Amino acid sequence: MAEQDIKKGGISVDTEHIFPIIKKWLYSEKDIFLREIISNASDAITKLRRLESLGIREATDETYKITVTLDCDENTLTVSDNGIGMSEDELNKYICNIALSGAVDFIKTYENESSEGAKNGIIGHFGLGFYSAFMVSDSVEIETRSYTDAPAVHWVCSESGEYEISAGTRTEHGTSVIMHISENESEYLSKSKIRAILEKYCSFMPVEIYFNTTDDEQTEQKPINDVLPLWQKNASECTDEEYKDFYSKVFSDFRDPLFHIHINADYPLNFKGILYFPKLANEYETIEGQVKLYYNQVFVADNIKEVIPDYLLLLKGVLDCPELPLNVSRSYLQTNTYVSKLSSHIVKKVADKLCSLCNNERENYESIWQDISPFIEYASLRDKKFYDRVKKALLLTLTDGKKLTYDEYLEAAKEKHENTVYYATDKALQAQYVSMFNAQGIDVVLFDRPIDTQFAAMLEQQMEGVKFQRVDSELAEQLKSEGENVSLDAVKTLFEEVVGQNTKIEFSALKDEGIPAILTVSEQARRMEDMMRMYSLDASTLPTEYTLMINSSATLIKRLDELCNSDKEKASQMASYIYKLSLLSQKKFSADEMQEFMRESVEIMMKL
């Protein structure tokens, strides 16, 4: 094309001239323009490599790369590649007609959908990507030369959509896109701004990207991206240290994650990724995770809730999904069947990982159980399929710190309390009850989080014949003595005078003679109270029936029976004190109750 032979025209679209709309509304975030232009450059190099692998172009030892150059003096931002380039005909076809995409044509021409070539890594399947440059530019230039040695072409277009094509000066194959930044978009002439965009969107693109500025004394020699991110490798090729370093780099969290899940799925879904279970500083720390979505190593979106079920939202990680479009939208994610299948697959992989840890790395698994158990229990409550997959990996923490699976606990308990799980919710408050069970060789489980008891209620429905009983509910038969129960009428009368209205008095001979009395509340009544509290209802309006179980074999109760005849006042004071001691293991005293208890304690000590 002669230098004076200049062709002019207007951008062709299938429906109407949409340049003003592109400039203002093409993407919700303007920063994405740079991702789109660099994605096109990456595609150009990927295409050329593909032609070499097919034998259509002779392979060379050329180093392929993308260079981003910021020139603040000229108000330009340039993205250059040494990829496939374009001839004048191709530039007319793919740049001057918004409706067409060179990537789509390339795939149709050179790739067979049933072959390995279908996974070619081409990013820009959409014809609008290039025009995102006009979101921040007054005009855009293209200098390009095809790998076929067709003449170089120069293209320049204003923000109105009017363009000119002339002979180019480029001597090497490839393309340079020169964006003349608009006056009101001057923030994109900031080195720190451009670097931040590159780090966010292009950190893992498959072609080396270099960032230079014209005012630098020397250009950078190191690419800003990692062309082979960890998720693109096989799990067997990665070390634990690499997983931790990757997590720290991507999420700026310098606490090691509890565990990771490396996903490499190819059928029926095609996606890769690494998910992490983060370490929380405490239970009050925010638990919202962060899953970054990529498309052929190009960053698409942050924290996509549609991909991860809400009960696993604390997960952090990256997912590379080449079957999702680069310009993915929230509404697309909400209705796409691939996304729902993706979500189900992730749930399965999390469950499989937990089972693997439990079976193969038990010591490590037990060490992280305290951190992960609330989330695993919540997920099991929300999703029956998830529970079915992880039920063999669910652990119980005993009051002595030991951890057992449910099957292990129930198997060990067969001889003493078959199909019953005894638990405590407050190790300190219920210490007396726990010690009574431990003395009989019965392990007590610690359910010290609100979700634990809700989870236990669900398990009773899922585990046929198994029941959960708090240590201070109905008196377990294993705690009773084989001796005959003695009804002490005088003692009963004493206690009737000091206990509350909703408290029944019963006698039973316990094996532990050092405990004068214990207070119990039925499991059903307590669960009703817990449910009301969970829904922020006033549980105090629910009349709770207590049972004061007096130990007829206790030395102190026998002494009390004798005092009924010799010193009624002293016996009454002793009965009141015994009742308050039993009450202490059930609830915290009110101010008045504590004051009365302290007064009685002092009076009793004065009489010693």
LODODO-132849 format. One line per 5 residues: for each residue x negated, z, y negated of C-alpha. Coordinates in nm, 4 decimals. Layout:
REM residues N
X/Z/Y | ...
***
This chain:
REM residues 608
0.0000/0.0000/0.0000 | -0.1465/-0.1018/-0.3343 | -0.1932/0.1719/-0.5929 | 0.0454/-0.0015/-0.8330 | 0.3004/-0.0605/-0.5562
0.5173/0.2432/-0.6169 | 0.8520/0.2923/-0.4439 | 1.1208/0.5055/-0.5943 | 1.4425/0.6527/-0.4551 | 1.6624/0.9560/-0.4160
1.6745/1.1983/-0.1262 | 1.9356/1.0785/0.1242 | 2.1805/1.3182/0.2839 | 2.4716/1.2454/0.5112 | 2.7388/1.4079/0.2971
2.6439/1.4899/-0.0599 | 2.3474/1.5693/-0.2792 | 2.2746/1.9307/-0.1984 | 1.9458/2.0000/-0.3777 | 2.0885/2.2641/-0.6140
2.2401/2.4412/-0.3167 | 1.9115/2.4247/-0.1223 | 1.7220/2.5680/-0.4165 | 1.9500/2.8655/-0.4512 | 2.1111/2.9340/-0.1150
1.9095/2.7800/0.1706 | 1.7769/3.1186/0.2875 | 1.8778/3.4717/0.2029 | 1.5133/3.5611/0.1326 | 1.3004/3.3267/-0.0750
0.9828/3.4481/0.0952 | 1.0857/3.2502/0.4019 | 0.9867/2.9222/0.2332 | 0.6227/2.9852/0.3216 | 0.7095/3.0591/0.6827
0.8938/2.7254/0.7027 | 0.6129/2.5194/0.5542 | 0.3507/2.6848/0.7756 | 0.5783/2.6423/1.0793 | 0.5896/2.2689/1.0095
0.2092/2.2643/0.9855 | 0.1851/2.4486/1.3167 | 0.4211/2.1935/1.4714 | 0.2044/1.9085/1.3469 | -0.0968/2.0547/1.5294
0.1079/2.1361/1.8413 | 0.2304/1.7748/1.8550 | -0.1239/1.6398/1.8304 | -0.2445/1.8708/2.1053 | 0.0476/1.7591/2.3196
-0.0412/1.3928/2.2723 | -0.3952/1.4753/2.3818 | -0.2701/1.6524/2.6949 | -0.0523/1.3493/2.7775 | -0.3501/1.1169/2.7355
-0.1843/0.9300/2.4481 | -0.4665/1.0369/2.2162 | -0.8228/1.0961/2.3233 | -0.9111/1.4621/2.3159 | -1.1746/1.5779/2.0677
-1.3624/1.9016/2.0013 | -1.1945/1.9322/1.6637 | -1.0950/2.2837/1.5553 | -0.7315/2.2861/1.4539 | -0.6303/2.5156/1.1711
-0.3929/2.5703/0.8782 | -0.5238/2.6590/0.5339 | -0.3152/2.8228/0.2631 | -0.4689/2.7894/-0.0829 | -0.3491/2.9624/-0.3984
-0.4550/2.8052/-0.7303 | -0.3367/3.0192/-1.0197 | -0.4902/2.7856/-1.2800 | -0.2823/2.4926/-1.1561 | 0.0181/2.7099/-1.0572
0.0113/2.5620/-0.7077 | 0.0352/2.6898/-0.3538 | -0.0930/2.4454/-0.0916 | -0.0505/2.4462/0.2868 | -0.2841/2.2036/0.4675
-0.3184/2.1178/0.8356 | -0.5205/1.8770/1.0443 | -0.2330/1.7914/1.2749 | -0.0494/1.4723/1.3666 | 0.0161/1.3565/1.0095
0.2738/1.0961/0.9021 | 0.2838/0.7273/0.8317 | 0.4917/0.5928/0.5427 | 0.7761/0.5055/0.7797 | 0.7744/0.8548/0.9296
0.7645/1.0151/0.5863 | 1.0660/0.8055/0.4830 | 1.2506/0.8970/0.7993 | 1.1839/1.2699/0.8159 | 1.1176/1.3800/0.4590
1.3417/1.1495/0.2602 | 1.6404/1.2159/0.4836 | 1.7357/1.5819/0.5025 | 1.9563/1.5301/0.8062 | 1.6692/1.4338/1.0387
1.4009/1.6424/1.2051 | 1.0700/1.5003/1.3211 | 1.0399/1.7784/1.5766 | 1.3610/1.6767/1.7500 | 1.2537/1.3116/1.7675
0.9132/1.4103/1.9026 | 1.0631/1.6179/2.1835 | 1.3039/1.3400/2.2802 | 1.0214/1.0870/2.2887 | 0.7479/1.2798/2.4672
0.9094/1.5650/2.6575 | 1.1259/1.5703/2.9676 | 1.3675/1.8628/2.9571 | 1.3152/1.9258/3.3284 | 0.9380/1.9394/3.2924
0.6961/2.2041/3.1779 | 0.6720/2.0057/2.8569 | 1.0093/2.1445/2.7514 | 0.8246/2.4670/2.6674 | 0.6069/2.2919/2.4129
0.6116/2.5532/2.1381 | 0.7539/2.3213/1.8736 | 0.8975/2.5446/1.6031 | 1.0765/2.3422/1.3357 | 1.3726/2.1843/1.5121
1.5674/2.1730/1.1862 | 1.5429/1.9152/0.9076 | 1.6023/2.1586/0.6206 | 1.2882/2.3700/0.6701 | 1.0594/2.1625/0.4506
1.3033/2.1726/0.1607 | 1.2803/2.5499/0.1379 | 0.9709/2.4772/-0.0745 | 1.2083/2.3844/-0.3587 | 1.3408/2.7393/-0.3657
1.0286/2.8379/-0.5619 | 0.8926/2.5032/-0.6870 | 0.9587/2.2653/-0.9757 | 0.8091/1.9832/-0.7725 | 0.6447/1.9338/-0.4350
0.3741/1.6881/-0.3312 | 0.2749/1.5686/0.0146 | -0.0605/1.4149/0.0977 | -0.0542/1.2915/0.4568 | -0.2367/1.0613/0.6939
-0.1250/0.9774/1.0478 | -0.3528/1.0264/1.3496 | -0.2887/0.6553/1.4205 | -0.5078/0.5671/1.1189 | -0.2074/0.4235/0.9330
-0.2745/0.4317/0.5566 | -0.2536/0.7663/0.3828 | 0.0631/0.8327/0.1851 | 0.1306/1.0384/-0.1259 | 0.4820/1.1688/-0.1902
0.6003/1.3687/-0.4895 | 0.9504/1.4971/-0.5525 | 1.1064/1.6870/-0.8407 | 1.3581/1.9672/-0.8056 | 1.6323/1.7177/-0.8898
1.5600/1.5309/-0.5667 | 1.4009/1.2237/-0.7283 | 1.0837/1.1176/-0.5460 | 0.8010/0.8676/-0.5620 | 0.5887/0.7322/-0.2767
0.2476/0.5808/-0.3375 | -0.0789/0.5229/-0.1586 | -0.2546/0.8446/-0.0634 | -0.6186/0.9478/-0.0874 | -0.6437/1.1664/0.2232
-0.9205/1.0522/0.4583 | -0.8528/1.2768/0.7605 | -0.5405/1.3009/0.9722 | -0.3043/1.5811/0.8792 | -0.0792/1.6895/0.5945
-0.1069/1.8912/0.2744 | 0.2058/2.0269/0.1051 | 0.1362/2.1131/-0.2598 | 0.4038/2.3311/-0.4181 | 0.4103/2.3541/-0.7983
0.5513/2.7023/-0.8480 | 0.8338/2.7327/-1.1013 | 0.7739/2.9381/-1.4132 | 1.0462/3.1875/-1.3173 | 0.8953/3.2285/-0.9670
0.5502/3.3318/-1.0881 | 0.5400/3.6230/-0.8418 | 0.4422/3.3627/-0.5810 | 0.1173/3.3082/-0.7687 | 0.0099/3.6615/-0.6777
-0.2580/3.6892/-0.4105 | -0.1167/4.0182/-0.2797 | 0.2348/3.8709/-0.2624 | 0.1272/3.5657/-0.0616 | -0.0882/3.7763/0.1705
0.2064/4.0109/0.2337 | 0.4309/3.7146/0.3234 | 0.1677/3.5729/0.5572 | 0.1192/3.9077/0.7300 | 0.4929/3.9534/0.7747
0.5913/3.6089/0.8986 | 0.2748/3.4475/1.0294 | 0.0648/3.7246/1.1883 | 0.1081/3.5824/1.5383 | 0.1491/3.2082/1.4861
-0.0215/2.9977/1.7556 | -0.2569/2.8152/1.5169 | -0.5314/2.9838/1.3148 | -0.4279/3.0351/0.9513 | -0.6792/3.0883/0.6705
-0.5869/3.2125/0.3236 | -0.8011/3.1161/0.0257 | -0.7697/3.1442/-0.3500 | -0.9559/2.9199/-0.5917 | -1.0884/3.2172/-0.7882
-1.2601/3.3688/-0.4831 | -1.6373/3.3520/-0.4911 | -1.6354/3.2657/-0.1230 | -1.3575/3.1633/0.1100 | -1.2453/3.3867/0.3930
-1.4014/3.3124/0.7298 | -1.1533/3.5077/0.9385 | -0.7983/3.3912/1.0199 | -0.5146/3.6166/0.9045 | -0.3309/3.5803/1.2372
-0.3747/3.6538/1.6062 | -0.3035/3.3263/1.7888 | -0.2665/3.4975/2.1268 | -0.0611/3.8146/2.0711 | -0.0400/4.0723/2.3454
0.3095/3.9687/2.4571 | 0.1830/3.6195/2.5414 | -0.0564/3.7627/2.7988 | 0.0254/3.8824/3.1477 | 0.0685/4.2570/3.1786
-0.2162/4.2673/3.4313 | -0.4518/4.1324/3.1622 | -0.3728/4.4079/2.9108 | -0.5172/4.7582/2.8924 | -0.3434/5.0761/2.7820
-0.5727/5.0866/2.4814 | -0.4662/4.7352/2.3793 | -0.0997/4.8314/2.4035 | -0.1605/5.1367/2.1826 | -0.3646/4.9386/1.9293
-0.0967/4.6688/1.9119 | 0.1734/4.9320/1.8552 | -0.0282/5.0982/1.5809 | -0.0990/4.7649/1.4098 | 0.2560/4.6303/1.4184
0.4441/4.9504/1.3327 | 0.1855/5.1480/1.1332 | 0.2557/5.4456/1.3573 | -0.0614/5.6240/1.4621 | 0.1078/5.8456/1.7188
0.0705/5.6986/2.0653 | 0.4011/5.5762/2.2117 | 0.5311/5.7567/2.5200 | 0.5379/5.4400/2.7298 | 0.5704/5.0651/2.6988
0.7578/4.7875/2.8774 | 0.5981/4.4427/2.9006 | 0.8617/4.1732/2.9529 | 0.7838/3.8205/3.0680 | 1.1107/3.6577/3.1717
1.1472/3.2904/3.2500 | 1.4655/3.2652/3.4586 | 1.7554/3.2759/3.3951 | 1.6405/3.3886/3.0495 | 1.3322/3.2681/2.8686
1.1739/3.5334/2.6500 | 0.8726/3.7602/2.6248 | 0.8080/4.0863/2.4532 | 0.6776/4.4410/2.4522 | 0.9021/4.7400/2.3925
0.7782/5.0899/2.3159 | 0.9398/5.4314/2.3455 | 0.8054/5.6099/2.0343 | 0.6897/5.9687/2.0113 | 0.9093/6.1647/1.7711
0.7607/6.4490/1.5696 | 1.0711/6.6619/1.6221 | 1.4345/6.6281/1.7181 | 1.5395/6.5998/1.3518 | 1.3220/6.2969/1.2823
1.5082/5.9738/1.2242 | 1.5532/5.7970/1.5553 | 1.6217/5.4433/1.4369 | 1.3747/5.2114/1.6043 | 1.2526/4.8701/1.5033
1.2582/4.5565/1.7154 | 1.0994/4.2514/1.5575 | 1.2397/3.9167/1.6657 | 1.0066/3.6180/1.6952 | 1.0620/3.2519/1.7731
0.7581/3.0894/1.9351 | 0.5367/3.3511/1.7658 | 0.7037/3.3055/1.4252 | 0.8659/3.6135/1.2754 | 1.2422/3.5719/1.2390
1.3985/3.9081/1.1642 | 1.3483/4.2819/1.1658 | 1.5541/4.5399/1.3490 | 1.8084/4.3137/1.5155 | 2.0708/4.5551/1.6442
2.2593/4.2850/1.8328 | 1.9701/4.2410/2.0761 | 1.9261/4.6092/2.1639 | 2.2245/4.8262/2.2685 | 2.2956/5.1002/2.0171
2.2067/5.3721/2.2676 | 1.8509/5.2342/2.2894 | 1.8026/5.1693/1.9191 | 1.5113/5.4121/1.8971 | 1.2984/5.1541/2.0819
1.0281/4.9747/1.8871 | 0.8826/4.6443/1.9876 | 0.8621/4.2681/1.9597 | 1.0704/4.0037/2.1343 | 0.9785/3.6362/2.1333
1.2898/3.4314/2.2095 | 1.2316/3.0531/2.1977 | 1.5937/2.9878/2.2935 | 1.7152/3.1297/1.9627 | 1.6987/2.9074/1.6520
1.4420/2.9862/1.3855 | 1.7136/3.0113/1.1203 | 1.9103/3.2599/1.3308 | 2.2004/3.4320/1.1557 | 2.3720/3.7643/1.2142
2.7015/3.5956/1.3040 | 2.5175/3.3740/1.5532 | 2.3666/3.6777/1.7226 | 2.7020/3.8525/1.7429 | 2.8726/3.5670/1.9267
2.5930/3.4071/2.1274 | 2.6114/3.4568/2.5063 | 2.2322/3.4301/2.5346 | 2.1985/3.7364/2.3129 | 2.4367/3.9406/2.5275
2.2446/3.8403/2.8411 | 1.9210/3.9241/2.6645 | 2.0539/4.2690/2.5790 | 2.1597/4.3303/2.9410 | 1.8190/4.2218/3.0678
1.6435/4.4613/2.8317 | 1.8619/4.7488/2.9552 | 1.7668/4.6618/3.3122 | 1.3962/4.6481/3.2266 | 1.4118/4.9908/3.0590
1.5849/5.1370/3.3650 | 1.3332/4.9735/3.6000 | 1.0457/5.1157/3.3957 | 1.1857/5.4687/3.4132 | 1.2268/5.4433/3.7904
0.8749/5.3057/3.8239 | 0.7300/5.5929/3.6205 | 0.9219/5.8481/3.8241 | 0.8145/5.7009/4.1573 | 0.4564/5.6025/4.0798
0.3410/5.8144/3.7846 | 0.5334/6.1359/3.8406 | 0.2954/6.3687/3.6556 | 0.2917/6.1475/3.3461 | 0.6679/6.0982/3.3702
0.7298/6.4727/3.3797 | 0.5066/6.5201/3.0750 | 0.7251/6.2888/2.8608 | 1.0624/6.3884/3.0036 | 1.1312/6.6494/2.7366
1.0951/6.3785/2.4702 | 1.2981/6.1067/2.6388 | 1.5679/6.3020/2.8244 | 1.8258/6.3225/2.5402 | 1.8140/5.9455/2.4948
1.8272/5.8694/2.8660 | 2.1233/6.1043/2.9091 | 2.3008/5.9504/2.6097 | 2.2407/5.5999/2.7447 | 2.3776/5.7092/3.0824
2.6882/5.8489/2.9137 | 2.7427/5.5225/2.7269 | 2.6674/5.2752/3.0062 | 2.7664/5.3322/3.3684 | 2.5426/5.0456/3.4852
2.2436/5.2025/3.3146 | 2.3206/5.5369/3.4813 | 2.3499/5.3728/3.8221 | 2.0034/5.2233/3.7772 | 1.8288/5.5408/3.6569
2.0132/5.8166/3.8462 | 1.7290/5.8584/4.0970 | 1.4856/5.9016/3.8065 | 1.6810/6.1681/3.6172 | 1.4954/6.4981/3.6077
1.6106/6.8573/3.5828 | 1.3928/7.1073/3.3972 | 1.4001/7.4533/3.5543 | 1.3715/7.7742/3.3530 | 1.0156/7.8148/3.4830
0.9205/7.4695/3.3506 | 0.9139/7.2931/3.6869 | 1.0870/6.9535/3.7014 | 1.2898/6.8134/3.9899 | 1.5161/6.5150/4.0427
1.8791/6.5970/4.1170 | 1.8321/6.4986/4.4797 | 1.5277/6.7260/4.5074 | 1.7140/7.0200/4.3515 | 2.0214/6.9822/4.5709
1.8138/6.9376/4.8857 | 1.6163/7.2557/4.8147 | 1.9384/7.4457/4.7412 | 2.1219/7.3509/5.0608 | 2.0727/7.6832/5.2356
2.1703/7.9044/4.9427 | 2.4177/7.7156/4.7242 | 2.5006/7.3715/4.8565 | 2.6194/7.1154/4.5988 | 2.6054/7.3614/4.3082
2.3693/7.3348/4.0124 | 2.3234/7.6651/3.8303 | 2.2123/7.6304/3.4708 | 2.1364/7.8309/3.1566 | 2.1739/7.7076/2.8005
1.9625/7.9770/2.6344 | 1.6636/8.0997/2.8298 | 1.6218/8.4138/2.6175 | 1.9864/8.5084/2.5705 | 2.0706/8.4587/2.9364
1.7427/8.6012/3.0706 | 1.9155/8.8771/3.2669 | 2.1381/8.6321/3.4507 | 1.8462/8.4003/3.5202 | 1.6389/8.6843/3.6647
1.9285/8.7825/3.8939 | 1.9407/8.4286/4.0360 | 1.5626/8.3990/4.0613 | 1.5500/8.7289/4.2503 | 1.7658/8.5654/4.5165
1.5402/8.2599/4.5354 | 1.7802/8.0406/4.3371 | 1.6317/7.8019/4.0804 | 1.8122/7.7817/3.7475 | 1.8194/7.4638/3.5422
1.7708/7.4750/3.1653 | 2.0293/7.2798/2.9647 | 1.9231/7.3769/2.6128 | 2.0500/7.0711/2.4237 | 2.4148/7.0028/2.3376
2.4095/6.6690/2.5198 | 2.2954/6.8356/2.8444 | 2.6307/7.0018/2.9127 | 2.8223/6.6838/2.8241 | 2.5978/6.4985/3.0634
2.6607/6.7578/3.3349 | 3.0364/6.7088/3.2949 | 2.9881/6.3347/3.3457 | 2.7691/6.3936/3.6515 | 3.0411/6.5998/3.8162
3.2586/6.2902/3.8083 | 2.9824/6.0635/3.9414 | 2.8228/6.2934/4.2013 | 3.0911/6.3547/4.4593 | 3.1334/6.7219/4.5528
2.8653/6.8514/4.3124 | 2.9585/7.1096/4.0495 | 2.7660/7.2594/3.7587 | 2.8024/7.6278/3.6838 | 2.6430/7.8321/3.4077
2.4724/8.1482/3.5270 | 2.7065/8.3691/3.3274 | 3.0296/8.2093/3.4449 | 3.2033/8.3136/3.7667 | 2.9922/8.5643/3.9581
2.8038/8.3773/4.2298 | 2.8508/8.5051/4.5821 | 2.4736/8.5039/4.6303 | 2.4419/8.7864/4.3757 | 2.6856/9.0187/4.5483
2.5839/9.2939/4.7862 | 2.7201/9.3071/5.1371 | 2.8309/9.6656/5.0737 | 3.1927/9.7518/5.0144 | 3.3240/9.7296/4.6605
3.4292/10.0638/4.5154 | 3.7127/10.0924/4.2656 | 3.6270/10.3643/4.0132 | 3.9524/10.4394/3.8322 | 3.8073/10.6826/3.5794
3.5287/10.4416/3.4908 | 3.7773/10.1567/3.4568 | 3.9865/10.3635/3.2177 | 3.6783/10.4329/3.0053 | 3.5947/10.0665/2.9737
3.9535/9.9701/2.8983 | 3.9258/10.1821/2.5866 | 3.6122/10.0089/2.4541 | 3.6383/9.6421/2.5543 | 3.8145/9.3668/2.3612
4.1713/9.2583/2.4256 | 4.0716/8.9355/2.5986 | 3.8430/9.1051/2.8499 | 3.9371/9.1758/3.2101 | 3.7619/9.4508/3.4013
3.6601/9.4025/3.7621 | 3.4276/9.5805/4.0038 | 3.1751/9.4275/4.2372 | 2.8680/9.5530/4.4199 | 2.5636/9.3549/4.3074
2.2335/9.3303/4.4876 | 2.0496/9.4332/4.1717 | 2.1275/9.8039/4.1274 | 1.9505/9.8141/3.7908 | 2.2225/9.6135/3.6157
2.5268/9.8281/3.5250 | 2.7588/9.5437/3.4179 | 2.7643/9.1775/3.3271 | 3.0053/8.9761/3.1164 | 3.1247/8.6377/3.2416
3.3285/8.3521/3.0965 | 3.4865/8.0863/3.3159 | 3.3113/7.7499/3.3195 | 3.6329/7.5717/3.2208 | 3.6902/7.7942/2.9161
3.3349/7.7533/2.7955 | 3.3471/7.3745/2.8265 | 3.6665/7.3713/2.6226 | 3.4887/7.5706/2.3516 | 3.1907/7.3329/2.3583
3.4202/7.0319/2.3276 | 3.5970/7.1806/2.0267 | 3.2649/7.2482/1.8550 | 3.1507/6.8945/1.9299 | 3.4549/6.7608/1.7419
3.4002/7.0122/1.4584 | 3.7096/7.2115/1.5511 | 3.7342/7.5873/1.5088 | 3.6598/7.7224/1.8564 | 3.7472/8.0746/1.7423
4.1153/7.9810/1.7514 | 4.0861/7.9353/2.1266 | 4.1358/8.2689/2.3049 | 3.8394/8.3121/2.5398 | 3.8967/8.5291/2.8422
3.5946/8.7369/2.9341 | 3.5472/8.9279/3.2549 | 3.3436/9.2475/3.2498 | 3.2039/9.2774/3.6001 | 3.1067/9.6412/3.6608
2.8386/9.6847/3.9241 | 2.9717/9.9580/4.1497 | 2.6350/9.9876/4.3237 | 2.4430/10.0486/3.9994 | 2.2872/10.3929/3.9588
2.4027/10.4136/3.5971 | 2.7662/10.3408/3.6878 | 2.7587/10.6158/3.9526 | 2.6185/10.8512/3.6895 | 2.8948/10.7409/3.4518
3.1562/10.8209/3.7150 | 3.0217/11.1748/3.7391 | 3.0236/11.2170/3.3601 | 3.3939/11.1272/3.3486 | 3.4648/11.4723/3.4910
3.1953/11.6766/3.3143 | 3.1486/11.5213/2.9671 | 3.4211/11.2755/2.8681 | 3.2802/11.2148/2.5173 | 2.9352/11.1329/2.6465
3.0818/10.9114/2.9197 | 3.2872/10.7202/2.6623 | 2.9813/10.6636/2.4452 | 2.7837/10.5429/2.7465 | 3.0618/10.3019/2.8498
3.0718/10.1580/2.4964 | 2.6965/10.1097/2.4983 | 2.6975/9.9406/2.8416 | 2.9692/9.7040/2.7226 | 2.7728/9.6088/2.4113
2.4625/9.5470/2.6208 | 2.6587/9.3038/2.8364 | 2.8035/9.1441/2.5235 | 2.4534/9.0806/2.3857 | 2.3852/8.8282/2.6601
2.6921/8.6245/2.5637 | 2.6761/8.5937/2.1867 | 2.5123/8.7068/1.8703 | 2.6584/9.0182/1.7133 | 2.8401/9.0028/1.3838
2.7001/9.2201/1.1052 | 2.9506/9.4996/1.1816 | 2.8854/9.4820/1.5567 | 2.5101/9.4971/1.5048 | 2.5428/9.7921/1.2699
2.7574/9.9817/1.5216 | 2.5197/9.8969/1.8067 | 2.2198/10.0273/1.6118 | 2.4073/10.3492/1.5268 | 2.4999/10.4086/1.8903
2.1417/10.3391/2.0004 | 2.0082/10.6023/1.7629 | 2.2695/10.8579/1.8742 | 2.1861/10.8050/2.2415 | 1.8129/10.8432/2.1748
1.8791/11.1657/1.9802 | 2.0452/11.3136/2.2910 | 1.7526/11.2371/2.5221
***
